[in-house]
């Protein structure tokens, strides 16, 4: 299986080259299928953000059950992205994610 190097930025972008040295990106090595999976998860996160930003007149914001549902959905998607980045990441990327403690924190919050 041929794997290429990609960079995932905090803005939720996937690049074939490192775009900005000041922007902390996660380096991953992925096959075409794995790259498509990362892109699918990023799009999932973007779609939720879009819904939240453009649905500010909705009364659902006052419904705690609905808000918790959206929050859990977002947490699950973020966990999935970090899990993929850790799985596909270089040693440096894996170390960064481990040091952040994000997987255990998100796993605790989302896998009740």
Backbone atoms as SQL, in Angstrom:
CREATE TABLE atoms (id INTEGER PRIMARY KEY, chain TEXT, resi INTEGER, resn TEXT, atom TEXT, x REAL, y REAL, z REAL);
INSERT INTO atoms VALUES
  (1, 'A', 1, 'UNK', 'N', 0.847, -1.176, 0.000),
  (2, 'A', 1, 'UNK', 'CA', 0.000, 0.000, 0.000),
  (3, 'A', 1, 'UNK', 'C', 0.892, 1.239, 0.000),
  (4, 'A', 2, 'UNK', 'N', 0.654, 2.115, -0.957),
  (5, 'A', 2, 'UNK', 'CA', 1.433, 3.345, -1.089),
  (6, 'A', 2, 'UNK', 'C', 0.850, 4.411, -0.169),
  (7, 'A', 3, 'UNK', 'N', 1.717, 4.981, 0.626),
  (8, 'A', 3, 'UNK', 'CA', 1.294, 6.047, 1.539),
  (9, 'A', 3, 'UNK', 'C', 2.026, 7.325, 1.179),
  (10, 'A', 4, 'UNK', 'N', 1.275, 8.419, 1.223),
  (11, 'A', 4, 'UNK', 'CA', 1.833, 9.749, 0.964),
  (12, 'A', 4, 'UNK', 'C', 1.803, 10.541, 2.263),
  (13, 'A', 5, 'UNK', 'N', 2.581, 11.605, 2.316),
  (14, 'A', 5, 'UNK', 'CA', 2.615, 12.480, 3.484),
  (15, 'A', 5, 'UNK', 'C', 1.616, 13.612, 3.295),
  (16, 'A', 6, 'UNK', 'N', 0.830, 13.870, 4.348),
  (17, 'A', 6, 'UNK', 'CA', -0.144, 14.956, 4.357),
  (18, 'A', 6, 'UNK', 'C', -0.020, 15.689, 5.685),
  (19, 'A', 7, 'UNK', 'N', -0.542, 16.906, 5.704),
  (20, 'A', 7, 'UNK', 'CA', -0.515, 17.733, 6.906),
  (21, 'A', 7, 'UNK', 'C', -1.932, 18.177, 7.224),
  (22, 'A', 8, 'UNK', 'N', -2.360, 17.931, 8.464),
  (23, 'A', 8, 'UNK', 'CA', -3.680, 18.344, 8.927),
  (24, 'A', 8, 'UNK', 'C', -3.483, 19.565, 9.810),
  (25, 'A', 9, 'UNK', 'N', -4.126, 20.674, 9.440),
  (26, 'A', 9, 'UNK', 'CA', -3.972, 21.916, 10.196),
  (27, 'A', 9, 'UNK', 'C', -5.084, 22.047, 11.234),
  (28, 'A', 10, 'UNK', 'N', -4.866, 22.899, 12.239),
  (29, 'A', 10, 'UNK', 'CA', -5.913, 23.143, 13.236),
  (30, 'A', 10, 'UNK', 'C', -7.183, 23.751, 12.634),
  (31, 'A', 11, 'UNK', 'N', -7.070, 24.319, 11.444),
  (32, 'A', 11, 'UNK', 'CA', -8.238, 24.897, 10.773),
  (33, 'A', 11, 'UNK', 'C', -9.065, 23.821, 10.079),
  (34, 'A', 12, 'UNK', 'N', -8.612, 22.575, 10.172),
  (35, 'A', 12, 'UNK', 'CA', -9.343, 21.489, 9.534),
  (36, 'A', 12, 'UNK', 'C', -9.089, 21.409, 8.045),
  (37, 'A', 13, 'UNK', 'N', -7.850, 21.611, 7.667),
  (38, 'A', 13, 'UNK', 'CA', -7.465, 21.530, 6.259),
  (39, 'A', 13, 'UNK', 'C', -6.449, 20.405, 6.113),
  (40, 'A', 14, 'UNK', 'N', -6.493, 19.741, 4.971),
  (41, 'A', 14, 'UNK', 'CA', -5.559, 18.672, 4.664),
  (42, 'A', 14, 'UNK', 'C', -4.714, 19.117, 3.470),
  (43, 'A', 15, 'UNK', 'N', -3.392, 19.171, 3.668),
  (44, 'A', 15, 'UNK', 'CA', -2.481, 19.655, 2.627),
  (45, 'A', 15, 'UNK', 'C', -1.432, 18.598, 2.298),
  (46, 'A', 16, 'UNK', 'N', -0.925, 18.660, 1.086),
  (47, 'A', 16, 'UNK', 'CA', 0.138, 17.758, 0.666),
  (48, 'A', 16, 'UNK', 'C', 1.514, 18.303, 1.027),
  (49, 'A', 17, 'UNK', 'N', 1.590, 19.595, 1.315),
  (50, 'A', 17, 'UNK', 'CA', 2.841, 20.211, 1.752),
  (51, 'A', 17, 'UNK', 'C', 2.566, 21.011, 3.017),
  (52, 'A', 18, 'UNK', 'N', 3.596, 21.216, 3.798),
  (53, 'A', 18, 'UNK', 'CA', 3.463, 22.018, 5.009),
  (54, 'A', 18, 'UNK', 'C', 3.240, 23.459, 4.584),
  (55, 'A', 19, 'UNK', 'N', 2.165, 24.079, 5.055),
  (56, 'A', 19, 'UNK', 'CA', 1.784, 25.390, 4.544),
  (57, 'A', 19, 'UNK', 'C', 2.361, 26.559, 5.317),
  (58, 'A', 20, 'UNK', 'N', 2.522, 26.426, 6.609),
  (59, 'A', 20, 'UNK', 'CA', 2.950, 27.558, 7.426),
  (60, 'A', 20, 'UNK', 'C', 3.752, 27.018, 8.599),
  (61, 'A', 21, 'UNK', 'N', 4.988, 27.436, 8.705),
  (62, 'A', 21, 'UNK', 'CA', 5.834, 26.935, 9.785),
  (63, 'A', 21, 'UNK', 'C', 5.345, 27.366, 11.166),
  (64, 'A', 22, 'UNK', 'N', 4.615, 28.465, 11.237),
  (65, 'A', 22, 'UNK', 'CA', 4.102, 28.928, 12.529),
  (66, 'A', 22, 'UNK', 'C', 2.824, 28.212, 12.922),
  (67, 'A', 23, 'UNK', 'N', 2.160, 27.617, 11.968),
  (68, 'A', 23, 'UNK', 'CA', 0.919, 26.899, 12.227),
  (69, 'A', 23, 'UNK', 'C', 1.263, 25.459, 12.558),
  (70, 'A', 24, 'UNK', 'N', 0.897, 25.017, 13.743),
  (71, 'A', 24, 'UNK', 'CA', 1.192, 23.655, 14.157),
  (72, 'A', 24, 'UNK', 'C', 0.288, 22.684, 13.406),
  (73, 'A', 25, 'UNK', 'N', 0.862, 21.903, 12.511),
  (74, 'A', 25, 'UNK', 'CA', 0.076, 20.926, 11.774),
  (75, 'A', 25, 'UNK', 'C', 0.542, 19.525, 12.154),
  (76, 'A', 26, 'UNK', 'N', -0.327, 18.567, 11.944),
  (77, 'A', 26, 'UNK', 'CA', -0.020, 17.185, 12.257),
  (78, 'A', 26, 'UNK', 'C', 0.345, 16.458, 10.970),
  (79, 'A', 27, 'UNK', 'N', 1.525, 15.864, 10.943),
  (80, 'A', 27, 'UNK', 'CA', 1.984, 15.146, 9.766),
  (81, 'A', 27, 'UNK', 'C', 1.498, 13.704, 9.839),
  (82, 'A', 28, 'UNK', 'N', 0.855, 13.263, 8.763),
  (83, 'A', 28, 'UNK', 'CA', 0.365, 11.891, 8.693),
  (84, 'A', 28, 'UNK', 'C', 0.864, 11.237, 7.408),
  (85, 'A', 29, 'UNK', 'N', 0.865, 9.930, 7.394),
  (86, 'A', 29, 'UNK', 'CA', 1.185, 9.141, 6.206),
  (87, 'A', 29, 'UNK', 'C', -0.037, 8.288, 5.929),
  (88, 'A', 30, 'UNK', 'N', -0.659, 8.508, 4.765),
  (89, 'A', 30, 'UNK', 'CA', -1.935, 7.853, 4.482),
  (90, 'A', 30, 'UNK', 'C', -2.017, 7.360, 3.047),
  (91, 'A', 31, 'UNK', 'N', -2.712, 6.231, 2.889),
  (92, 'A', 31, 'UNK', 'CA', -3.046, 5.748, 1.551),
  (93, 'A', 31, 'UNK', 'C', -4.172, 6.634, 1.012),
  (94, 'A', 32, 'UNK', 'N', -4.524, 6.437, -0.231),
  (95, 'A', 32, 'UNK', 'CA', -5.614, 7.227, -0.821),
  (96, 'A', 32, 'UNK', 'C', -6.915, 6.999, -0.056),
  (97, 'A', 33, 'UNK', 'N', -7.184, 5.754, 0.332),
  (98, 'A', 33, 'UNK', 'CA', -8.410, 5.438, 1.078),
  (99, 'A', 33, 'UNK', 'C', -8.391, 6.094, 2.459),
  (100, 'A', 34, 'UNK', 'N', -7.241, 6.045, 3.129),
  (101, 'A', 34, 'UNK', 'CA', -7.125, 6.661, 4.453),
  (102, 'A', 34, 'UNK', 'C', -7.260, 8.175, 4.358),
  (103, 'A', 35, 'UNK', 'N', -6.694, 8.751, 3.321),
  (104, 'A', 35, 'UNK', 'CA', -6.821, 10.199, 3.097),
  (105, 'A', 35, 'UNK', 'C', -8.294, 10.572, 2.940),
  (106, 'A', 36, 'UNK', 'N', -9.021, 9.763, 2.178),
  (107, 'A', 36, 'UNK', 'CA', -10.451, 10.035, 1.984),
  (108, 'A', 36, 'UNK', 'C', -11.216, 9.933, 3.298),
  (109, 'A', 37, 'UNK', 'N', -10.820, 9.029, 4.176),
  (110, 'A', 37, 'UNK', 'CA', -11.457, 8.895, 5.491),
  (111, 'A', 37, 'UNK', 'C', -11.204, 10.137, 6.339),
  (112, 'A', 38, 'UNK', 'N', -9.969, 10.640, 6.321),
  (113, 'A', 38, 'UNK', 'CA', -9.643, 11.871, 7.055),
  (114, 'A', 38, 'UNK', 'C', -10.476, 13.030, 6.503),
  (115, 'A', 39, 'UNK', 'N', -10.560, 13.135, 5.188),
  (116, 'A', 39, 'UNK', 'CA', -11.356, 14.202, 4.566),
  (117, 'A', 39, 'UNK', 'C', -12.834, 14.086, 4.942),
  (118, 'A', 40, 'UNK', 'N', -13.345, 12.863, 5.027),
  (119, 'A', 40, 'UNK', 'CA', -14.748, 12.655, 5.409),
  (120, 'A', 40, 'UNK', 'C', -15.006, 13.160, 6.830),
  (121, 'A', 41, 'UNK', 'N', -14.095, 12.866, 7.743),
  (122, 'A', 41, 'UNK', 'CA', -14.258, 13.308, 9.132),
  (123, 'A', 41, 'UNK', 'C', -14.157, 14.832, 9.228),
  (124, 'A', 42, 'UNK', 'N', -13.228, 15.422, 8.484),
  (125, 'A', 42, 'UNK', 'CA', -13.095, 16.888, 8.469),
  (126, 'A', 42, 'UNK', 'C', -14.380, 17.523, 7.956),
  (127, 'A', 43, 'UNK', 'N', -14.940, 16.976, 6.898),
  (128, 'A', 43, 'UNK', 'CA', -16.200, 17.506, 6.360),
  (129, 'A', 43, 'UNK', 'C', -17.340, 17.344, 7.356),
  (130, 'A', 44, 'UNK', 'N', -17.331, 16.250, 8.088),
  (131, 'A', 44, 'UNK', 'CA', -18.345, 16.027, 9.124),
  (132, 'A', 44, 'UNK', 'C', -18.271, 17.139, 10.174),
  (133, 'A', 45, 'UNK', 'N', -17.064, 17.476, 10.585),
  (134, 'A', 45, 'UNK', 'CA', -16.885, 18.551, 11.565),
  (135, 'A', 45, 'UNK', 'C', -17.305, 19.903, 10.992),
  (136, 'A', 46, 'UNK', 'N', -16.945, 20.161, 9.760),
  (137, 'A', 46, 'UNK', 'CA', -17.325, 21.428, 9.123),
  (138, 'A', 46, 'UNK', 'C', -18.845, 21.550, 9.008),
  (139, 'A', 47, 'UNK', 'N', -19.518, 20.472, 8.696),
  (140, 'A', 47, 'UNK', 'CA', -20.972, 20.538, 8.542),
  (141, 'A', 47, 'UNK', 'C', -21.643, 20.886, 9.864),
  (142, 'A', 48, 'UNK', 'N', -21.135, 20.368, 10.963),
  (143, 'A', 48, 'UNK', 'CA', -21.697, 20.688, 12.273),
  (144, 'A', 48, 'UNK', 'C', -21.448, 22.149, 12.611),
  (145, 'A', 49, 'UNK', 'N', -20.250, 22.632, 12.341),
  (146, 'A', 49, 'UNK', 'CA', -19.921, 24.037, 12.608),
  (147, 'A', 49, 'UNK', 'C', -20.835, 24.952, 11.801),
  (148, 'A', 50, 'UNK', 'N', -21.060, 24.599, 10.540),
  (149, 'A', 50, 'UNK', 'CA', -21.932, 25.394, 9.673),
  (150, 'A', 50, 'UNK', 'C', -23.347, 25.450, 10.249),
  (151, 'A', 51, 'UNK', 'N', -23.851, 24.317, 10.683),
  (152, 'A', 51, 'UNK', 'CA', -25.203, 24.266, 11.252),
  (153, 'A', 51, 'UNK', 'C', -25.280, 25.157, 12.480),
  (154, 'A', 52, 'UNK', 'N', -24.273, 25.077, 13.359),
  (155, 'A', 52, 'UNK', 'CA', -24.292, 25.878, 14.579),
  (156, 'A', 52, 'UNK', 'C', -24.242, 27.371, 14.273),
  (157, 'A', 53, 'UNK', 'N', -23.424, 27.774, 13.320),
  (158, 'A', 53, 'UNK', 'CA', -23.263, 29.191, 13.026),
  (159, 'A', 53, 'UNK', 'C', -24.489, 29.778, 12.337),
  (160, 'A', 54, 'UNK', 'N', -25.170, 28.993, 11.533),
  (161, 'A', 54, 'UNK', 'CA', -26.267, 29.526, 10.746),
  (162, 'A', 54, 'UNK', 'C', -27.634, 29.199, 11.298),
  (163, 'A', 55, 'UNK', 'N', -27.674, 28.648, 12.477),
  (164, 'A', 55, 'UNK', 'CA', -28.945, 28.275, 13.069),
  (165, 'A', 55, 'UNK', 'C', -29.160, 29.036, 14.386),
  (166, 'A', 56, 'UNK', 'N', -28.705, 30.294, 14.432),
  (167, 'A', 56, 'UNK', 'CA', -28.763, 31.022, 15.689),
  (168, 'A', 56, 'UNK', 'C', -30.160, 31.500, 16.065),
  (169, 'A', 57, 'UNK', 'N', -31.156, 31.394, 15.178),
  (170, 'A', 57, 'UNK', 'CA', -32.509, 31.752, 15.536),
  (171, 'A', 57, 'UNK', 'C', -33.297, 30.564, 16.075),
  (172, 'A', 58, 'UNK', 'N', -32.691, 29.399, 16.040),
  (173, 'A', 58, 'UNK', 'CA', -33.368, 28.194, 16.494),
  (174, 'A', 58, 'UNK', 'C', -33.542, 28.220, 18.007),
  (175, 'A', 59, 'UNK', 'N', -34.691, 27.767, 18.470),
  (176, 'A', 59, 'UNK', 'CA', -34.945, 27.665, 19.907),
  (177, 'A', 59, 'UNK', 'C', -34.268, 26.439, 20.506),
  (178, 'A', 60, 'UNK', 'N', -33.673, 25.591, 19.660),
  (179, 'A', 60, 'UNK', 'CA', -32.976, 24.405, 20.155),
  (180, 'A', 60, 'UNK', 'C', -31.810, 24.766, 21.064),
  (181, 'A', 61, 'UNK', 'N', -31.291, 25.990, 20.957),
  (182, 'A', 61, 'UNK', 'CA', -30.182, 26.415, 21.811),
  (183, 'A', 61, 'UNK', 'C', -30.587, 26.450, 23.277),
  (184, 'A', 62, 'UNK', 'N', -31.886, 26.517, 23.530),
  (185, 'A', 62, 'UNK', 'CA', -32.376, 26.571, 24.902),
  (186, 'A', 62, 'UNK', 'C', -32.827, 25.199, 25.397),
  (187, 'A', 63, 'UNK', 'N', -32.744, 24.216, 24.543),
  (188, 'A', 63, 'UNK', 'CA', -33.114, 22.854, 24.878),
  (189, 'A', 63, 'UNK', 'C', -31.839, 22.091, 25.227),
  (190, 'A', 64, 'UNK', 'N', -31.605, 21.875, 26.518),
  (191, 'A', 64, 'UNK', 'CA', -30.358, 21.262, 26.976),
  (192, 'A', 64, 'UNK', 'C', -30.124, 19.886, 26.360),
  (193, 'A', 65, 'UNK', 'N', -31.178, 19.114, 26.208),
  (194, 'A', 65, 'UNK', 'CA', -31.035, 17.783, 25.614),
  (195, 'A', 65, 'UNK', 'C', -30.531, 17.895, 24.168),
  (196, 'A', 66, 'UNK', 'N', -31.070, 18.853, 23.435),
  (197, 'A', 66, 'UNK', 'CA', -30.649, 19.076, 22.046),
  (198, 'A', 66, 'UNK', 'C', -29.209, 19.583, 21.987),
  (199, 'A', 67, 'UNK', 'N', -28.862, 20.504, 22.881),
  (200, 'A', 67, 'UNK', 'CA', -27.500, 21.049, 22.923),
  (201, 'A', 67, 'UNK', 'C', -26.507, 19.941, 23.270),
  (202, 'A', 68, 'UNK', 'N', -26.841, 19.094, 24.249),
  (203, 'A', 68, 'UNK', 'CA', -25.966, 17.982, 24.614),
  (204, 'A', 68, 'UNK', 'C', -25.786, 17.022, 23.454),
  (205, 'A', 69, 'UNK', 'N', -26.839, 16.793, 22.699),
  (206, 'A', 69, 'UNK', 'CA', -26.768, 15.909, 21.545),
  (207, 'A', 69, 'UNK', 'C', -25.781, 16.452, 20.517),
  (208, 'A', 70, 'UNK', 'N', -25.858, 17.763, 20.232),
  (209, 'A', 70, 'UNK', 'CA', -24.934, 18.393, 19.288),
  (210, 'A', 70, 'UNK', 'C', -23.498, 18.347, 19.812),
  (211, 'A', 71, 'UNK', 'N', -23.346, 18.611, 21.103),
  (212, 'A', 71, 'UNK', 'CA', -22.016, 18.610, 21.716),
  (213, 'A', 71, 'UNK', 'C', -21.402, 17.209, 21.645),
  (214, 'A', 72, 'UNK', 'N', -22.196, 16.185, 21.958),
  (215, 'A', 72, 'UNK', 'CA', -21.698, 14.810, 21.902),
  (216, 'A', 72, 'UNK', 'C', -21.328, 14.423, 20.477),
  (217, 'A', 73, 'UNK', 'N', -22.153, 14.845, 19.518),
  (218, 'A', 73, 'UNK', 'CA', -21.892, 14.551, 18.106),
  (219, 'A', 73, 'UNK', 'C', -20.569, 15.181, 17.687),
  (220, 'A', 74, 'UNK', 'N', -20.349, 16.428, 18.082),
  (221, 'A', 74, 'UNK', 'CA', -19.109, 17.134, 17.748),
  (222, 'A', 74, 'UNK', 'C', -17.915, 16.482, 18.433),
  (223, 'A', 75, 'UNK', 'N', -18.057, 16.146, 19.726),
  (224, 'A', 75, 'UNK', 'CA', -16.973, 15.482, 20.448),
  (225, 'A', 75, 'UNK', 'C', -16.606, 14.154, 19.790),
  (226, 'A', 76, 'UNK', 'N', -17.603, 13.392, 19.371),
  (227, 'A', 76, 'UNK', 'CA', -17.342, 12.116, 18.697),
  (228, 'A', 76, 'UNK', 'C', -16.554, 12.332, 17.415),
  (229, 'A', 77, 'UNK', 'N', -16.911, 13.358, 16.641),
  (230, 'A', 77, 'UNK', 'CA', -16.218, 13.640, 15.385),
  (231, 'A', 77, 'UNK', 'C', -14.781, 14.102, 15.641),
  (232, 'A', 78, 'UNK', 'N', -14.580, 14.924, 16.650),
  (233, 'A', 78, 'UNK', 'CA', -13.234, 15.384, 16.995),
  (234, 'A', 78, 'UNK', 'C', -12.386, 14.198, 17.455),
  (235, 'A', 79, 'UNK', 'N', -12.973, 13.345, 18.283),
  (236, 'A', 79, 'UNK', 'CA', -12.256, 12.142, 18.736),
  (237, 'A', 79, 'UNK', 'C', -11.854, 11.288, 17.542),
  (238, 'A', 80, 'UNK', 'N', -12.776, 11.108, 16.602),
  (239, 'A', 80, 'UNK', 'CA', -12.499, 10.301, 15.413),
  (240, 'A', 80, 'UNK', 'C', -11.340, 10.887, 14.608),
  (241, 'A', 81, 'UNK', 'N', -11.301, 12.213, 14.454),
  (242, 'A', 81, 'UNK', 'CA', -10.220, 12.852, 13.706),
  (243, 'A', 81, 'UNK', 'C', -8.884, 12.671, 14.418),
  (244, 'A', 82, 'UNK', 'N', -8.838, 12.915, 15.729),
  (245, 'A', 82, 'UNK', 'CA', -7.587, 12.741, 16.462),
  (246, 'A', 82, 'UNK', 'C', -7.146, 11.282, 16.469),
  (247, 'A', 83, 'UNK', 'N', -8.080, 10.362, 16.561),
  (248, 'A', 83, 'UNK', 'CA', -7.752, 8.941, 16.529),
  (249, 'A', 83, 'UNK', 'C', -7.110, 8.584, 15.192),
  (250, 'A', 84, 'UNK', 'N', -7.696, 9.086, 14.106),
  (251, 'A', 84, 'UNK', 'CA', -7.128, 8.846, 12.778),
  (252, 'A', 84, 'UNK', 'C', -5.744, 9.475, 12.640),
  (253, 'A', 85, 'UNK', 'N', -5.593, 10.710, 13.113),
  (254, 'A', 85, 'UNK', 'CA', -4.293, 11.378, 13.018),
  (255, 'A', 85, 'UNK', 'C', -3.246, 10.626, 13.828),
  (256, 'A', 86, 'UNK', 'N', -3.643, 10.103, 14.979),
  (257, 'A', 86, 'UNK', 'CA', -2.714, 9.336, 15.807),
  (258, 'A', 86, 'UNK', 'C', -2.364, 8.024, 15.118),
  (259, 'A', 87, 'UNK', 'N', -3.335, 7.361, 14.570),
  (260, 'A', 87, 'UNK', 'CA', -3.125, 6.086, 13.882),
  (261, 'A', 87, 'UNK', 'C', -2.215, 6.244, 12.663),
  (262, 'A', 88, 'UNK', 'N', -2.425, 7.318, 11.898),
  (263, 'A', 88, 'UNK', 'CA', -1.682, 7.538, 10.659),
  (264, 'A', 88, 'UNK', 'C', -0.463, 8.427, 10.845),
  (265, 'A', 89, 'UNK', 'N', -0.324, 8.997, 12.022),
  (266, 'A', 89, 'UNK', 'CA', 0.700, 10.002, 12.255),
  (267, 'A', 89, 'UNK', 'C', 2.119, 9.465, 12.304),
  (268, 'A', 90, 'UNK', 'N', 3.030, 10.383, 12.052),
  (269, 'A', 90, 'UNK', 'CA', 4.448, 10.079, 12.227),
  (270, 'A', 90, 'UNK', 'C', 4.715, 9.945, 13.729),
  (271, 'A', 91, 'UNK', 'N', 5.907, 9.517, 14.086),
  (272, 'A', 91, 'UNK', 'CA', 6.251, 9.399, 15.512),
  (273, 'A', 91, 'UNK', 'C', 6.070, 10.738, 16.219),
  (274, 'A', 92, 'UNK', 'N', 6.476, 11.820, 15.551),
  (275, 'A', 92, 'UNK', 'CA', 6.340, 13.163, 16.142),
  (276, 'A', 92, 'UNK', 'C', 4.867, 13.496, 16.371),
  (277, 'A', 93, 'UNK', 'N', 4.022, 13.202, 15.397),
  (278, 'A', 93, 'UNK', 'CA', 2.595, 13.483, 15.527),
  (279, 'A', 93, 'UNK', 'C', 1.988, 12.669, 16.663),
  (280, 'A', 94, 'UNK', 'N', 2.327, 11.404, 16.730),
  (281, 'A', 94, 'UNK', 'CA', 1.807, 10.550, 17.809),
  (282, 'A', 94, 'UNK', 'C', 2.234, 11.093, 19.169),
  (283, 'A', 95, 'UNK', 'N', 3.488, 11.506, 19.264),
  (284, 'A', 95, 'UNK', 'CA', 4.008, 12.064, 20.518),
  (285, 'A', 95, 'UNK', 'C', 3.256, 13.345, 20.889),
  (286, 'A', 96, 'UNK', 'N', 3.026, 14.226, 19.889),
  (287, 'A', 96, 'UNK', 'CA', 2.291, 15.477, 20.147),
  (288, 'A', 96, 'UNK', 'C', 0.890, 15.178, 20.684),
  (289, 'A', 97, 'UNK', 'N', 0.202, 14.269, 20.050),
  (290, 'A', 97, 'UNK', 'CA', -1.177, 13.950, 20.459),
  (291, 'A', 97, 'UNK', 'C', -1.173, 13.291, 21.832),
  (292, 'A', 98, 'UNK', 'N', -0.209, 12.401, 22.079),
  (293, 'A', 98, 'UNK', 'CA', -0.109, 11.769, 23.398),
  (294, 'A', 98, 'UNK', 'C', 0.148, 12.813, 24.487),
  (295, 'A', 99, 'UNK', 'N', 1.057, 13.757, 24.210),
  (296, 'A', 99, 'UNK', 'CA', 1.377, 14.801, 25.190),
  (297, 'A', 99, 'UNK', 'C', 0.184, 15.714, 25.456),
  (298, 'A', 100, 'UNK', 'N', -0.633, 15.926, 24.446),
  (299, 'A', 100, 'UNK', 'CA', -1.827, 16.754, 24.618),
  (300, 'A', 100, 'UNK', 'C', -2.864, 16.057, 25.497),
  (301, 'A', 101, 'UNK', 'N', -2.837, 14.739, 25.521),
  (302, 'A', 101, 'UNK', 'CA', -3.816, 13.991, 26.305),
  (303, 'A', 101, 'UNK', 'C', -5.210, 14.055, 25.716),
  (304, 'A', 102, 'UNK', 'N', -5.306, 14.442, 24.462),
  (305, 'A', 102, 'UNK', 'CA', -6.606, 14.692, 23.855),
  (306, 'A', 102, 'UNK', 'C', -7.425, 13.414, 23.659),
  (307, 'A', 103, 'UNK', 'N', -6.774, 12.324, 23.319),
  (308, 'A', 103, 'UNK', 'CA', -7.526, 11.087, 23.073),
  (309, 'A', 103, 'UNK', 'C', -8.186, 10.572, 24.344),
  (310, 'A', 104, 'UNK', 'N', -7.442, 10.555, 25.433),
  (311, 'A', 104, 'UNK', 'CA', -8.041, 10.065, 26.681),
  (312, 'A', 104, 'UNK', 'C', -9.112, 11.026, 27.182),
  (313, 'A', 105, 'UNK', 'N', -8.883, 12.330, 27.025),
  (314, 'A', 105, 'UNK', 'CA', -9.877, 13.315, 27.467),
  (315, 'A', 105, 'UNK', 'C', -11.155, 13.208, 26.640),
  (316, 'A', 106, 'UNK', 'N', -11.009, 13.142, 25.323),
  (317, 'A', 106, 'UNK', 'CA', -12.190, 13.031, 24.471),
  (318, 'A', 106, 'UNK', 'C', -12.870, 11.683, 24.645),
  (319, 'A', 107, 'UNK', 'N', -12.094, 10.631, 24.804),
  (320, 'A', 107, 'UNK', 'CA', -12.674, 9.301, 25.008),
  (321, 'A', 107, 'UNK', 'C', -13.490, 9.284, 26.293),
  (322, 'A', 108, 'UNK', 'N', -12.989, 9.920, 27.324),
  (323, 'A', 108, 'UNK', 'CA', -13.723, 9.988, 28.586),
  (324, 'A', 108, 'UNK', 'C', -15.021, 10.767, 28.435),
  (325, 'A', 109, 'UNK', 'N', -14.981, 11.875, 27.684),
  (326, 'A', 109, 'UNK', 'CA', -16.169, 12.715, 27.503),
  (327, 'A', 109, 'UNK', 'C', -17.184, 12.115, 26.558),
  (328, 'A', 110, 'UNK', 'N', -16.737, 11.401, 25.537),
  (329, 'A', 110, 'UNK', 'CA', -17.667, 10.947, 24.513),
  (330, 'A', 110, 'UNK', 'C', -18.124, 9.513, 24.683),
  (331, 'A', 111, 'UNK', 'N', -17.385, 8.705, 25.392),
  (332, 'A', 111, 'UNK', 'CA', -17.735, 7.293, 25.538),
  (333, 'A', 111, 'UNK', 'C', -18.252, 7.028, 26.953),
  (334, 'A', 112, 'UNK', 'N', -19.364, 7.606, 27.247),
  (335, 'A', 112, 'UNK', 'CA', -19.925, 7.520, 28.604),
  (336, 'A', 112, 'UNK', 'C', -20.459, 6.147, 28.906);
